[in-house]
Amino acid sequence: MNSNRANTIIASDRYPSRIDEVPVRLDRRDPVVYSEWTSEGPLTEVQSSFYERNGYLFLEQFFSDQELSLWKNELSRLQEAYRDQEAAHVIREPESREVRSVFAVHEHNAIYQDLSNHPKLKAITSYLLGSDTYIHQSRINFKPGFTGKEFYWHSDFETWHVEDGMPGMRALSCSIALSDNYAYNGPLMVIPGSHKTFISCVGQTPDDHFKESLRKQEYGVPDHDSLRSLADEKGIQMPVGKAGSVLLFDCNLMHGSSSNISPFPRSNVFLVYNSVDNRLVKPYSGQSPRPSFIATRA
Ligand SMILES: O=C(O)CCC(=O)C(=O)O
């Protein structure tokens, strides 16, 4: 065990990570779907049980063309606006000045704020999380053609728990495709069913880790053996579809994506909903919390 971290372990931490020198595999200790299914709910019984079992659900043609064109135009405007303008919430690709991500769009952009309050999204997320929700994090990932770099395998929850203080697994992401997602332009890959296992990571988190990790993550990534055994057991899926589709995925689902060497951008907006009953506490690493553009501290 890492000695200076050992002093900061929180007794009530149900998902310790970045503490031991070897990875540990723990069973999930939280539900996946927090509501009882009824026919009045926003998902069919088949969709709800698919999500419970696999940790994700892909919904094609979820939004209208009219809604989509508004969000796509805004995406292009932001990409242009931030080409030369620096801001803390704008992250550039690790090897170029291209815009990789723009964070907190639900806060500083009226169009994406409306999207984050979309009644269809709110209904599904409140059903799955069994309570009212709020946005824990939002970001556009542009993944430009030729230069858009990968996002290495990770469980979001591992980072949100250790670095932000999210107590339990009661949050989910909606990845909304604003460009067509193909198998060849760096779409999200998921390990179905991996949300039921927590893989602790190895290595102490450096201070201000987010400055590097948002461009290229090196801590809070699982080891090769754990990833190999998860993928051997469960396989890898790549839910792809046209712009306007949405991928819902549990906060502990193992996922990642490859670089985009195709000419076609793969631009998605990610909205992370957290249950109001799962608000952030102090980071479990014992370190200072990350800035609020990455993690809302309500
Ligand atoms: O945009 C992607 O391909 C992956 C994004 C991701 O995994 C994340 O934001 O946590």
The ligand as an ORCA input file, in Angstrom:
! r2SCAN-3c Opt
* xyz 0 1
  O     -15.359     10.759    -26.743
  C     -14.958      9.605    -26.547
  O     -14.725      8.839    -27.462
  C     -14.745      9.063    -25.174
  C     -15.109     10.009    -24.113
  C     -14.979      9.454    -22.756
  O     -14.736      8.313    -22.534
  C     -15.173     10.321    -21.634
  O     -15.394     11.529    -21.840
  O     -15.114      9.820    -20.491
*
